[in-house]
């Protein structure tokens, strides 16, 4: 968990990969370690970094493997044979796999496939190759030489490398998304907004039950802010209204740092899993804070699970100690969650959801914000929207 959190904070993928290879080289006792990363421009996996204090070092930037190479095809194939482990290639197991598959399948083609893998792993002097996946996308390959002790890798060691490789993929993809956001903002503000929307949609799409959730929360948050202005609870500020929309849109951006096994778990989370899930607010704040134009969104991301009575997370602030942006997003997020179907519950009606909001005002929710939202509801302003993008243009 600590490794994953640390990786999220590294914004440059190349720097991140060099940190990983240095750690493995110094701590794991291997002859060498290297990382290959997919390069879209070259349509191939490029050797990004190599460390070899044990006596071997692969030449960086001179080695690349195409997408149709034996190792890449093995990791991307839906069926690698009856006996092959799915999460790693271990050189010492290849002969056994080849022999077993010939006996079971009576096909020489699979034996040739393993021979190709053997040749490629020999070229890299690789004892173990571990894929680095983001969803079904092969981001890169972690290459490990023999152990300096001469011993075989234990199952728990291979398991550690698999976990590390998956965390690296998540962090690399995260770093790429952040970089894309920075470029988008520098080019054009409208493009920046569209990129933010795409990022929110990408996060929501990880779970079919939450698709469109971020846009709905953004829509409801703006309605609350407009009703508060109309009721005299705050003065109109166009920039703040846009901040409300964007902050609500990206309120769950930190979930990009939460593993799918936890994020999409159909059953109730364990206490340990819930502690990991709670990290999404701090991860989200860490992601947006250094990005030009996003730092002002932090309050809605970091504080949207705080409670009026101080029993929320992550800081335990209460009452007006909680920034206004966080209090607004909290109500909007809670309403959309209640009125949406989830894997673990059916959708509540709007009436039932507002009854719950009213029941919990003064404990979980800011009473002023609940009152404003309920007033908008009774005036017929609260509707589910089928839209592609929030209407930022009407604020300008």
Beta strands, then each sheet from edge to edge (+ up, - down):
strand 1: 33-39
strand 2: 44-51
strand 3: 64-66
strand 4: 89-90
strand 5: 128-134
strand 6: 137-144
sheet 1: 3+ 2- 1+ 6- 5+ 4-
end
